[in-house]
Amino acid sequence: MPKVGIREKTISRKGAKVKKNQRRKEEAQPFAPSVFYFFAPLREILRHASTYFKLVLDIAFCRLHSAYSLQANMKRLSHIDDEGRVAMVDTSAKPVTARRAIASARVLMSTETVRAIRAGQTPKGDPLETARLAGIMAAKRTAELIPLCHPLALTHIDVRAKLSEAGVLLEAEVATEGQTGVEMEALTAVSVAALTVYDMCKAVDKAITITDVRLEMKTGGKSGDYVRQEKTELKA
């Protein structure tokens, strides 16, 4: 067997002595908790408390921001009073000015339906002329359909219908001399005209799609003129 030197024996004895002294200290104080173990639960409690406090602050901030935004929006929306109720706008103090608006809509349909319209083979007759008349009638009845619209004495209504390979393009132009605009009258006219096209052609094509009902331009009023940059057109 290999011989163990004096140096190795000395190191081994010192190591055994250190371990023995450490074991005696642990046996002498079996229930003495360390500082780390004492403060660890408290540290976890503080960490969770800070997270909860931050969450409460975030919720409070979001609620305050929502309330402020709602109040600001209510001030901007003319059809809502100070208590958040819907109300008709009082236009008594507004001056009488020339008002005009143009709205458009598209009615998309199959090629076979377009051919039937061109050939005059739709079961109910000419859908384009019927849609024009329906749009004119609808513009005059807008205040009866939209709850908070003012009844207006319209001085001009024109509904135009153009047939193309993709379907029908509708435009409604409405004018008046009044204290409020005619945007809703123009939008109502093209909407009802588009529905009329569908009604006139649904026996041939039930997949007809009404789309892009929108305001193209308006003039007059406190908010000034508006012209849509992108013009609605159907491919010829």
FENDAJO-V243937 format. One record per backbone hydrogen bond with DSSP energy under -0.5 kcal/mol. CO is the residue of the C=O (numbers start at 1). NH is the residue of the N-H. Records with the same first field share a line. If there is no record, write none. Layout:
BEGIN
CO: NH, NH
END
This chain:
BEGIN
5: 9
6: 10
7: 11
8: 12
9: 13
10: 14
11: 15
12: 16
13: 17
14: 18
15: 19
16: 20
17: 21
18: 22
19: 23
20: 24
21: 25
22: 26
23: 27
24: 28
25: 29
27: 30
29: 32
31: 33
34: 38
35: 39
36: 40
37: 41
39: 43
40: 44
41: 45
42: 46
43: 47
44: 48
45: 49
46: 50
47: 51
48: 52
49: 53
50: 54
51: 55
52: 56
53: 57
54: 58
55: 59
56: 60
57: 61
58: 62
59: 63
60: 64
61: 65
62: 66
63: 67
64: 68
65: 69
66: 70
67: 71
68: 72
69: 73
70: 74
71: 75
72: 76
73: 77
76: 78
77: 80
79: 87
81: 84
85: 81
89: 91
91: 94
95: 97
97: 178
99: 176
100: 219
101: 174
102: 216, 217
103: 172
104: 214
105: 170
106: 108, 211
107: 168
108: 209
110: 114
111: 115
112: 116
113: 117
114: 118
115: 119
116: 121
117: 120
122: 125
125: 127
126: 130
127: 131
128: 132
129: 133
130: 134
131: 135
132: 136
133: 137
134: 138
135: 139
136: 140
137: 141
138: 141
139: 142
141: 144, 145
142: 145, 146
145: 147
146: 149
152: 154
153: 177
156: 175
158: 173
160: 171
162: 169
166: 109
167: 164
168: 107, 170
169: 162
170: 105
171: 160
172: 103
173: 158
174: 101
175: 155, 156
176: 99, 178
178: 97
182: 186
183: 187
184: 188
185: 189
186: 190
187: 191
188: 192
189: 193
190: 194
191: 195
192: 196
193: 197
194: 198
195: 199
196: 200
197: 201
198: 202
200: 124
201: 204, 205
205: 208
209: 108, 211
211: 106
212: 214
214: 104
216: 228
217: 102
218: 226
219: 100
221: 224
226: 218
229: 231
235: 165, 166
END
